[in-house]
Amino acid sequence: MTEFIDTHCHLDAAEFGDTQADVVRDAEAAGVNRIVVPSVARSNFETVRTLCQQYPGCAPAYGIHPMYTDDATPDDLATLRDYLKQHSPVAIGEIGLDFFIPHYNQACQEHFFVEQLKLAREFDLPVLLHIRRAQDTILKHLRQVRVRGGIAHAFNGSRQQADEFIKLGFKLGFGGAMTYPRATRLRELSATLPLDSIVLETDAPDIPPDFLERGLPNEPKHLPRIAQTLAELRSMSVEEIAKSTTANALAAMPALSPSPL
């Protein structure tokens, strides 16, 4: 059976209620045998850890999302350090910058981003990057605090920016946004970037693909159909896309085992 890795799914999100068992079962039935679950704040580190213990196909990442940094404290960074030491995540994430949200505190976001990059360097862990409207600033910090790479989640930048992330050792995450015919620039990128730079993700329950009924949460089970779009854009088979993107995900996150434990 063709197997996929969903490199970004917020399995603990409120939209899923208490249906995580169904979400994971449906994903496995569709061939998605590994799901990376990033945290967004200290308040959900433990929830993410518990879910990933409960479902062997899930693997945790711990980090403080830029949209949660206004309420973050130095103690949150200390707690993050403890989780990195004690619980063996596959990455630090979701971290980064978001200059799209109104009234953002850029200085605060950048402070927590840099401090988490330092932790990634200290623990030799990849990072899962949130990069909305902030690609160039993130690249600046990545050049100053070198880490082992990771994934630029929900990539939607230019080809030049894509090339710069790749030079720094990053894979680029593509998901539901790529399935919209009007997303011409994104589809061009997904069709022409080096295949070894691409990983697949859902960002479930967010970024619903074009084929999903409006109002329904996105789920990892939709990843194979998202992969079908990538296969069509690149004139490849879905099996080839699955094999390549799985290898890329494992290269980006070496601690992620290739199959459920």
ZALUM-249077 format. One record per residue (C-alpha): residue in one letter; x, y, z. Coordinates in steps of 0.05 Angstrom, whole numbers, padded with zeros to 5 digits, always signed. Example, Ala and Ser with C-alpha at 12.3 -4.5 7.8 and 13.67 -1.06 7.14 Angstrom:
residues 2
[atom 'a' [+00246 -00090 +00156]]
[atom 's' [+00273 -00021 +00143]]
END
This chain:
residues 261
[atom 'm' [+00000 +00000 +00000]]
[atom 't' [+00024 +00070 -00016]]
[atom 'e' [+00044 +00105 +00048]]
[atom 'f' [+00048 +00179 +00066]]
[atom 'i' [+00073 +00223 +00122]]
[atom 'd' [+00031 +00283 +00143]]
[atom 't' [+00086 +00330 +00167]]
[atom 'h' [+00039 +00380 +00200]]
[atom 'c' [-00027 +00365 +00235]]
[atom 'h' [-00056 +00398 +00297]]
[atom 'l' [-00089 +00335 +00323]]
[atom 'd' [-00106 +00368 +00389]]
[atom 'a' [-00146 +00425 +00357]]
[atom 'a' [-00215 +00440 +00384]]
[atom 'e' [-00247 +00426 +00316]]
[atom 'f' [-00233 +00352 +00326]]
[atom 'g' [-00267 +00350 +00394]]
[atom 'd' [-00255 +00280 +00422]]
[atom 't' [-00253 +00246 +00353]]
[atom 'q' [-00178 +00238 +00350]]
[atom 'a' [-00183 +00162 +00348]]
[atom 'd' [-00228 +00166 +00287]]
[atom 'v' [-00182 +00217 +00254]]
[atom 'v' [-00121 +00173 +00263]]
[atom 'r' [-00157 +00110 +00242]]
[atom 'd' [-00184 +00143 +00179]]
[atom 'a' [-00115 +00169 +00163]]
[atom 'e' [-00083 +00100 +00170]]
[atom 'a' [-00138 +00070 +00126]]
[atom 'a' [-00120 +00122 +00073]]
[atom 'g' [-00046 +00104 +00076]]
[atom 'v' [-00022 +00161 +00121]]
[atom 'n' [+00018 +00121 +00171]]
[atom 'r' [+00056 +00178 +00205]]
[atom 'i' [+00030 +00244 +00230]]
[atom 'v' [+00073 +00299 +00260]]
[atom 'v' [+00035 +00338 +00313]]
[atom 'p' [+00065 +00406 +00330]]
[atom 's' [+00047 +00446 +00392]]
[atom 'v' [+00033 +00520 +00392]]
[atom 'a' [+00043 +00541 +00465]]
[atom 'r' [+00065 +00515 +00533]]
[atom 's' [-00008 +00502 +00549]]
[atom 'n' [-00013 +00446 +00498]]
[atom 'f' [+00056 +00413 +00505]]
[atom 'e' [+00027 +00360 +00550]]
[atom 't' [-00035 +00349 +00507]]
[atom 'v' [+00009 +00337 +00446]]
[atom 'r' [+00054 +00290 +00485]]
[atom 't' [-00004 +00250 +00511]]
[atom 'l' [-00037 +00244 +00442]]
[atom 'c' [+00028 +00220 +00411]]
[atom 'q' [+00036 +00168 +00466]]
[atom 'q' [-00035 +00144 +00454]]
[atom 'y' [-00028 +00138 +00379]]
[atom 'p' [+00037 +00105 +00357]]
[atom 'g' [+00032 +00134 +00287]]
[atom 'c' [+00037 +00205 +00315]]
[atom 'a' [+00101 +00241 +00333]]
[atom 'p' [+00107 +00305 +00373]]
[atom 'a' [+00141 +00372 +00361]]
[atom 'y' [+00144 +00424 +00416]]
[atom 'g' [+00148 +00499 +00406]]
[atom 'i' [+00115 +00566 +00416]]
[atom 'h' [+00077 +00592 +00355]]
[atom 'p' [+00086 +00665 +00337]]
[atom 'm' [+00012 +00680 +00348]]
[atom 'y' [+00021 +00658 +00421]]
[atom 't' [+00084 +00697 +00437]]
[atom 'd' [+00049 +00759 +00465]]
[atom 'd' [+00029 +00716 +00524]]
[atom 'a' [+00093 +00676 +00529]]
[atom 't' [+00143 +00683 +00585]]
[atom 'p' [+00215 +00662 +00599]]
[atom 'd' [+00186 +00605 +00640]]
[atom 'd' [+00153 +00578 +00577]]
[atom 'l' [+00222 +00573 +00545]]
[atom 'a' [+00247 +00537 +00607]]
[atom 't' [+00189 +00488 +00602]]
[atom 'l' [+00203 +00478 +00528]]
[atom 'r' [+00276 +00461 +00545]]
[atom 'd' [+00251 +00410 +00595]]
[atom 'y' [+00206 +00377 +00543]]
[atom 'l' [+00262 +00375 +00493]]
[atom 'k' [+00308 +00341 +00543]]
[atom 'q' [+00257 +00292 +00570]]
[atom 'h' [+00209 +00273 +00514]]
[atom 's' [+00249 +00265 +00450]]
[atom 'p' [+00209 +00305 +00399]]
[atom 'v' [+00222 +00298 +00324]]
[atom 'a' [+00227 +00374 +00317]]
[atom 'i' [+00218 +00441 +00350]]
[atom 'g' [+00154 +00473 +00326]]
[atom 'e' [+00111 +00505 +00307]]
[atom 'i' [+00156 +00567 +00312]]
[atom 'g' [+00169 +00626 +00268]]
[atom 'l' [+00139 +00694 +00250]]
[atom 'd' [+00072 +00718 +00227]]
[atom 'f' [+00068 +00789 +00200]]
[atom 'f' [-00001 +00779 +00171]]
[atom 'i' [-00040 +00783 +00236]]
[atom 'p' [-00061 +00854 +00257]]
[atom 'h' [-00026 +00890 +00313]]
[atom 'y' [+00029 +00838 +00319]]
[atom 'n' [+00087 +00852 +00366]]
[atom 'q' [+00144 +00840 +00318]]
[atom 'a' [+00198 +00848 +00370]]
[atom 'c' [+00165 +00797 +00416]]
[atom 'q' [+00156 +00747 +00359]]
[atom 'e' [+00228 +00755 +00337]]
[atom 'h' [+00254 +00747 +00409]]
[atom 'f' [+00218 +00680 +00419]]
[atom 'f' [+00236 +00657 +00350]]
[atom 'v' [+00310 +00669 +00360]]
[atom 'e' [+00310 +00637 +00429]]
[atom 'q' [+00277 +00575 +00401]]
[atom 'l' [+00327 +00573 +00344]]
[atom 'k' [+00381 +00573 +00396]]
[atom 'l' [+00348 +00513 +00430]]
[atom 'a' [+00343 +00478 +00363]]
[atom 'r' [+00418 +00488 +00354]]
[atom 'e' [+00433 +00466 +00424]]
[atom 'f' [+00392 +00401 +00418]]
[atom 'd' [+00409 +00391 +00344]]
[atom 'l' [+00336 +00388 +00325]]
[atom 'p' [+00301 +00410 +00261]]
[atom 'v' [+00249 +00464 +00264]]
[atom 'l' [+00178 +00470 +00236]]
[atom 'l' [+00172 +00541 +00211]]
[atom 'h' [+00110 +00586 +00208]]
[atom 'i' [+00130 +00638 +00156]]
[atom 'r' [+00067 +00678 +00138]]
[atom 'r' [+00086 +00744 +00106]]
[atom 'a' [+00154 +00739 +00140]]
[atom 'q' [+00199 +00697 +00095]]
[atom 'd' [+00256 +00747 +00088]]
[atom 't' [+00260 +00763 +00162]]
[atom 'i' [+00259 +00689 +00179]]
[atom 'l' [+00315 +00677 +00129]]
[atom 'k' [+00356 +00732 +00161]]
[atom 'h' [+00350 +00698 +00229]]
[atom 'l' [+00365 +00629 +00201]]
[atom 'r' [+00429 +00655 +00172]]
[atom 'q' [+00449 +00684 +00240]]
[atom 'v' [+00429 +00624 +00282]]
[atom 'r' [+00444 +00562 +00241]]
[atom 'v' [+00403 +00501 +00254]]
[atom 'r' [+00402 +00432 +00222]]
[atom 'g' [+00344 +00450 +00178]]
[atom 'g' [+00272 +00428 +00180]]
[atom 'i' [+00208 +00447 +00143]]
[atom 'a' [+00182 +00515 +00119]]
[atom 'h' [+00109 +00499 +00133]]
[atom 'a' [+00054 +00522 +00085]]
[atom 'f' [+00105 +00552 +00038]]
[atom 'n' [+00077 +00608 -00005]]
[atom 'g' [+00137 +00651 -00021]]
[atom 's' [+00175 +00666 -00085]]
[atom 'r' [+00220 +00619 -00122]]
[atom 'q' [+00280 +00660 -00098]]
[atom 'q' [+00258 +00652 -00026]]
[atom 'a' [+00246 +00578 -00036]]
[atom 'd' [+00316 +00570 -00063]]
[atom 'e' [+00344 +00606 -00001]]
[atom 'f' [+00307 +00560 +00047]]
[atom 'i' [+00332 +00500 +00008]]
[atom 'k' [+00404 +00526 +00012]]
[atom 'l' [+00396 +00529 +00088]]
[atom 'g' [+00375 +00456 +00090]]
[atom 'f' [+00300 +00463 +00092]]
[atom 'k' [+00244 +00424 +00059]]
[atom 'l' [+00182 +00462 +00037]]
[atom 'g' [+00113 +00441 +00060]]
[atom 'f' [+00056 +00437 +00009]]
[atom 'g' [-00016 +00420 +00025]]
[atom 'g' [-00088 +00439 +00011]]
[atom 'a' [-00073 +00508 -00017]]
[atom 'm' [-00039 +00475 -00076]]
[atom 't' [-00104 +00442 -00097]]
[atom 'y' [-00139 +00507 -00117]]
[atom 'p' [-00134 +00521 -00192]]
[atom 'r' [-00129 +00595 -00179]]
[atom 'a' [-00066 +00586 -00137]]
[atom 't' [-00024 +00592 -00199]]
[atom 'r' [+00042 +00615 -00167]]
[atom 'l' [+00039 +00561 -00115]]
[atom 'r' [+00023 +00507 -00166]]
[atom 'e' [+00080 +00531 -00209]]
[atom 'l' [+00127 +00524 -00150]]
[atom 's' [+00102 +00455 -00133]]
[atom 'a' [+00111 +00434 -00205]]
[atom 't' [+00182 +00461 -00215]]
[atom 'l' [+00219 +00459 -00148]]
[atom 'p' [+00268 +00401 -00139]]
[atom 'l' [+00226 +00342 -00117]]
[atom 'd' [+00274 +00327 -00060]]
[atom 's' [+00256 +00394 -00029]]
[atom 'i' [+00181 +00380 -00021]]
[atom 'v' [+00142 +00348 +00036]]
[atom 'l' [+00067 +00340 +00043]]
[atom 'e' [+00024 +00366 +00099]]
[atom 't' [-00048 +00381 +00116]]
[atom 'd' [-00044 +00432 +00172]]
[atom 'a' [-00108 +00398 +00194]]
[atom 'p' [-00158 +00422 +00214]]
[atom 'd' [-00137 +00484 +00175]]
[atom 'i' [-00121 +00498 +00101]]
[atom 'p' [-00178 +00455 +00073]]
[atom 'p' [-00165 +00430 +00002]]
[atom 'd' [-00208 +00451 -00056]]
[atom 'f' [-00245 +00385 -00058]]
[atom 'l' [-00268 +00387 +00015]]
[atom 'e' [-00339 +00407 +00030]]
[atom 'r' [-00341 +00477 +00058]]
[atom 'g' [-00344 +00480 +00133]]
[atom 'l' [-00314 +00412 +00146]]
[atom 'p' [-00246 +00408 +00183]]
[atom 'n' [-00187 +00385 +00142]]
[atom 'e' [-00160 +00316 +00162]]
[atom 'p' [-00097 +00275 +00149]]
[atom 'k' [-00139 +00225 +00110]]
[atom 'h' [-00142 +00276 +00053]]
[atom 'l' [-00066 +00276 +00043]]
[atom 'p' [-00066 +00223 -00012]]
[atom 'r' [-00115 +00264 -00053]]
[atom 'i' [-00072 +00326 -00042]]
[atom 'a' [-00013 +00284 -00066]]
[atom 'q' [-00053 +00268 -00128]]
[atom 't' [-00054 +00342 -00145]]
[atom 'l' [+00022 +00345 -00138]]
[atom 'a' [+00029 +00283 -00180]]
[atom 'e' [-00013 +00314 -00236]]
[atom 'l' [+00025 +00379 -00233]]
[atom 'r' [+00091 +00342 -00240]]
[atom 's' [+00066 +00289 -00289]]
[atom 'm' [+00085 +00234 -00241]]
[atom 's' [+00049 +00176 -00207]]
[atom 'v' [+00021 +00183 -00137]]
[atom 'e' [+00065 +00125 -00117]]
[atom 'e' [+00127 +00163 -00139]]
[atom 'i' [+00104 +00225 -00101]]
[atom 'a' [+00090 +00184 -00038]]
[atom 'k' [+00159 +00151 -00041]]
[atom 's' [+00196 +00217 -00052]]
[atom 't' [+00158 +00260 -00002]]
[atom 't' [+00163 +00205 +00051]]
[atom 'a' [+00239 +00202 +00041]]
[atom 'n' [+00242 +00278 +00045]]
[atom 'a' [+00203 +00280 +00110]]
[atom 'l' [+00249 +00228 +00141]]
[atom 'a' [+00310 +00268 +00118]]
[atom 'a' [+00281 +00331 +00148]]
[atom 'm' [+00265 +00297 +00214]]
[atom 'p' [+00314 +00240 +00226]]
[atom 'a' [+00282 +00222 +00292]]
[atom 'l' [+00217 +00206 +00256]]
[atom 's' [+00214 +00131 +00247]]
[atom 'p' [+00192 +00108 +00178]]
[atom 's' [+00133 +00068 +00205]]
[atom 'p' [+00091 +00068 +00268]]
[atom 'l' [+00127 +00043 +00330]]
END
